[in-house]
Amino acid sequence: MRQFCSLVVSVWVFALGMGVSAEPVDSAVSNVILGKLQVARPDLAYGEVQETPMEGLYQVKVQNGPVLYVSATGDFMLAGTLYGVSSTGFVDLQELAMLPVRKSKLDAIAASDEIIFPAKGERKAYIYVFTDVDCGYCRKLHKEVPAMNEMGIEVRYLAYPRAGIGSPSYTKIAEAWCAKDPQTALTRLKNGQSVDAKYCEDNPVAEQFNLGGELGVRGTPAIVLADGTMLPGYVEASKLAQILGL
């Protein structure tokens, strides 16, 4: 399995090399596919039908669910990992399909609902980070934020308490969003310190937690680049700058 995973190439490398993009399809084909899916599972909400790089195979995103790969007739469907094959390895096409979804959803979030650590001087790039204040690697990543800012990287934090809504971690991270100085509060919480802020009902933590699940977040930290590419886990500042081409 490790050997197989090492052959999986970066999504953006494959997309650039193969000219891959997900485009809306002819309405007749779309209607056939959605019609069959809705008859089979009327309890699910389906997104628009899009082309895949494989001729005759289409993709449909289930709301709060997986990407489905469906035949043109709508008679055959698979849910799982579909890989594209390039000269440098394999690429996860489901991840490729998620790029525009993540980008659209994240770009729609109001800045006031994020805890932002801005770049020093000119902003050269920005990232979103789904975080949990009780996560060891989230704390380690947070110590890299000043270095990221110095490199021109803006860090936009979103809440993802791994223990779930209503947990002690949920209440704790919500205090950062409720604080008068969210940056300082988040930093103190990640240092294991208390904050003066009180929990408030008017916070976006539950919404962001649910959004994270929808976008494929399974753990923290989860870094999402401006194009929608997700980097799960801890990435040091110098490596991140390299990935961003800085």
C-alpha positions as CSV (number, residue, x, y, z in Angstrom):
1,M,0.0,0.0,0.0
2,R,2.9,2.4,0.8
3,Q,4.4,1.7,-2.6
4,F,1.1,2.4,-4.2
5,C,0.6,5.7,-2.3
6,S,4.0,6.8,-3.3
7,L,2.9,6.7,-7.0
8,V,0.0,9.0,-6.4
9,V,1.0,12.4,-7.9
10,S,0.0,15.8,-6.9
11,V,-3.5,16.8,-8.1
12,W,-2.4,20.1,-9.6
13,V,0.5,18.4,-11.5
14,F,-1.9,16.1,-13.1
15,A,-4.4,18.8,-13.9
16,L,-1.8,21.0,-15.5
17,G,-0.2,18.1,-17.4
18,M,-3.5,16.6,-18.7
19,G,-5.6,19.8,-19.1
20,V,-8.3,18.3,-16.8
21,S,-11.3,20.3,-15.7
22,A,-14.8,19.5,-14.5
23,E,-17.4,21.1,-16.8
24,P,-21.2,21.0,-16.8
25,V,-22.6,18.5,-19.3
26,D,-25.4,18.6,-21.8
27,S,-28.7,19.0,-20.1
28,A,-30.2,15.9,-21.7
29,V,-27.4,13.7,-20.3
30,S,-27.6,15.5,-16.9
31,N,-31.4,15.0,-16.7
32,V,-31.1,11.3,-17.5
33,I,-28.4,10.7,-14.8
34,L,-30.1,12.8,-12.1
35,G,-33.4,11.2,-12.9
36,K,-32.1,7.7,-12.4
37,L,-30.3,8.7,-9.2
38,Q,-33.3,10.4,-7.7
39,V,-35.5,7.4,-8.4
40,A,-33.0,5.1,-6.8
41,R,-32.3,7.3,-3.8
42,P,-34.8,10.1,-3.5
43,D,-33.5,10.8,0.1
44,L,-30.2,12.2,-1.2
45,A,-29.5,15.7,-2.5
46,Y,-27.4,15.7,-5.7
47,G,-25.2,18.5,-7.2
48,E,-24.8,19.2,-10.8
49,V,-23.5,16.5,-13.2
50,Q,-20.0,17.1,-14.5
51,E,-17.7,15.5,-16.9
52,T,-14.7,13.4,-15.8
53,P,-11.5,12.8,-17.8
54,M,-12.8,9.3,-18.6
55,E,-15.0,9.3,-21.7
56,G,-18.6,8.3,-20.9
57,L,-18.2,8.6,-17.2
58,Y,-19.7,11.5,-15.2
59,Q,-19.4,12.7,-11.6
60,V,-22.1,13.9,-9.2
61,K,-21.4,15.3,-5.7
62,V,-23.9,14.1,-3.1
63,Q,-24.6,16.9,-0.6
64,N,-22.7,16.1,2.6
65,G,-21.6,12.9,0.9
66,P,-19.2,11.4,-1.6
67,V,-18.6,12.0,-5.3
68,L,-20.5,9.4,-7.4
69,Y,-19.2,8.3,-10.8
70,V,-22.1,7.4,-13.1
71,S,-22.4,6.1,-16.6
72,A,-24.1,8.3,-19.3
73,T,-27.2,6.2,-19.1
74,G,-27.4,6.5,-15.3
75,D,-27.6,2.7,-15.1
76,F,-24.2,2.1,-13.5
77,M,-22.6,4.0,-10.6
78,L,-19.6,3.6,-8.3
79,A,-18.6,5.4,-5.2
80,G,-14.9,5.2,-4.4
81,T,-11.5,6.3,-5.5
82,L,-11.1,6.7,-9.3
83,Y,-7.5,7.4,-10.4
84,G,-6.2,9.0,-13.5
85,V,-3.0,7.6,-14.9
86,S,-0.2,10.0,-16.1
87,S,3.5,9.5,-17.0
88,T,4.5,10.4,-13.4
89,G,2.0,8.3,-11.4
90,F,-1.7,8.1,-10.4
91,V,-4.0,11.0,-9.3
92,D,-7.1,10.8,-7.1
93,L,-9.9,12.2,-9.4
94,Q,-12.3,12.5,-6.4
95,E,-9.8,15.0,-4.9
96,L,-9.6,16.7,-8.3
97,A,-13.4,17.1,-8.3
98,M,-13.3,18.6,-4.8
99,L,-11.0,21.5,-5.8
100,P,-13.6,23.9,-7.1
101,V,-16.1,22.8,-4.4
102,R,-13.7,23.7,-1.6
103,K,-12.6,26.9,-3.3
104,S,-16.1,28.1,-3.8
105,K,-17.3,27.2,-0.2
106,L,-14.2,28.7,1.5
107,D,-14.1,31.9,-0.5
108,A,-17.7,32.5,0.4
109,I,-16.9,32.7,4.2
110,A,-16.9,36.2,5.6
111,A,-13.6,37.4,6.9
112,S,-15.4,38.2,10.2
113,D,-16.0,34.5,10.7
114,E,-12.3,33.6,10.4
115,I,-9.4,34.2,12.7
116,I,-6.9,35.7,10.4
117,F,-3.2,36.1,10.9
118,P,-2.2,38.4,8.1
119,A,1.0,38.4,6.0
120,K,3.7,40.8,7.0
121,G,4.1,43.3,4.1
122,E,2.8,42.1,0.7
123,R,0.5,39.1,0.8
124,K,1.9,36.5,-1.6
125,A,-0.5,33.7,-0.7
126,Y,-3.2,32.6,1.7
127,I,-4.2,29.4,3.2
128,Y,-7.2,28.1,5.2
129,V,-6.5,26.0,8.2
130,F,-9.2,23.8,10.0
131,T,-7.9,23.7,13.5
132,D,-8.6,22.3,17.0
133,V,-7.1,24.0,20.1
134,D,-6.5,20.6,21.8
135,C,-4.7,19.0,18.8
136,G,-0.9,18.6,19.3
137,Y,0.0,19.1,15.7
138,C,-2.3,22.1,15.5
139,R,-0.3,23.7,18.3
140,K,2.9,22.8,16.5
141,L,1.6,24.3,13.3
142,H,0.5,27.5,15.1
143,K,4.1,28.1,16.2
144,E,5.0,28.2,12.5
145,V,2.4,30.9,11.7
146,P,4.8,33.9,12.4
147,A,7.3,32.4,10.0
148,M,4.5,31.9,7.4
149,N,3.4,35.5,7.9
150,E,7.0,36.7,7.4
151,M,7.1,34.8,4.1
152,G,3.9,36.6,2.9
153,I,1.5,33.8,3.7
154,E,-1.9,34.9,5.3
155,V,-3.3,32.2,7.6
156,R,-7.1,32.0,7.8
157,Y,-8.2,29.8,10.7
158,L,-11.5,27.9,10.7
159,A,-12.8,25.8,13.6
160,Y,-12.9,22.0,13.6
161,P,-13.2,20.6,17.1
162,R,-12.4,17.0,16.5
163,A,-14.5,15.7,19.5
164,G,-17.6,17.3,17.8
165,I,-20.3,19.9,18.5
166,G,-21.1,20.3,22.2
167,S,-17.8,18.8,23.4
168,P,-15.4,20.5,25.8
169,S,-13.1,21.2,22.8
170,Y,-16.0,22.8,21.0
171,T,-16.8,25.1,23.9
172,K,-13.1,26.0,24.3
173,I,-12.5,26.9,20.6
174,A,-15.7,28.8,20.5
175,E,-14.3,31.1,23.2
176,A,-11.6,32.2,20.8
177,W,-14.2,33.2,18.2
178,C,-16.2,35.0,20.9
179,A,-13.2,36.9,22.3
180,K,-12.6,40.6,21.7
181,D,-9.1,39.7,20.5
182,P,-9.6,36.3,18.7
183,Q,-5.9,36.1,17.6
184,T,-4.6,36.4,21.1
185,A,-7.3,34.1,22.5
186,L,-6.6,31.4,20.0
187,T,-2.9,31.6,20.6
188,R,-3.4,31.3,24.4
189,L,-5.7,28.3,24.0
190,K,-3.1,26.6,21.8
191,N,-0.5,27.3,24.5
192,G,-2.7,25.5,27.1
193,Q,-3.6,28.8,28.7
194,S,-7.0,30.1,29.8
195,V,-8.8,33.1,28.2
196,D,-11.1,35.7,29.7
197,A,-13.6,35.3,26.9
198,K,-17.0,33.6,27.6
199,Y,-18.8,31.2,25.3
200,C,-21.3,33.0,23.1
201,E,-24.1,31.4,21.1
202,D,-23.5,33.7,18.1
203,N,-20.4,31.9,16.8
204,P,-19.6,30.0,13.6
205,V,-17.9,27.0,15.1
206,A,-20.7,24.4,14.4
207,E,-21.2,25.7,10.9
208,Q,-17.4,25.5,10.2
209,F,-17.2,22.0,11.7
210,N,-20.0,20.8,9.5
211,L,-18.4,22.5,6.5
212,G,-15.1,20.8,7.2
213,G,-16.8,17.4,7.1
214,E,-18.4,18.3,3.8
215,L,-15.1,19.3,2.3
216,G,-13.3,16.1,3.3
217,V,-11.6,17.2,6.6
218,R,-11.0,14.0,8.7
219,G,-8.5,15.3,11.1
220,T,-6.6,18.4,12.2
221,P,-4.8,20.4,11.2
222,A,-6.2,20.4,7.6
223,I,-4.6,23.1,5.3
224,V,-6.5,24.1,2.2
225,L,-4.7,26.2,-0.5
226,A,-6.4,29.0,-2.5
227,D,-7.1,26.6,-5.3
228,G,-8.9,24.1,-3.1
229,T,-6.1,21.6,-2.7
230,M,-6.1,20.0,0.8
231,L,-2.9,19.2,2.7
232,P,-3.9,17.0,5.6
233,G,-1.7,17.2,8.7
234,Y,1.2,19.3,9.8
235,V,3.4,21.1,7.2
236,E,6.3,23.2,8.4
237,A,6.5,26.8,7.1
238,S,9.5,26.3,4.7
239,K,7.8,23.2,3.1
240,L,4.5,25.1,2.7
241,A,6.3,28.0,1.1
242,Q,7.9,25.6,-1.4
243,I,4.5,24.1,-2.2
244,L,3.1,27.6,-2.8
245,G,6.1,28.5,-5.0
246,L,7.3,31.2,-2.8
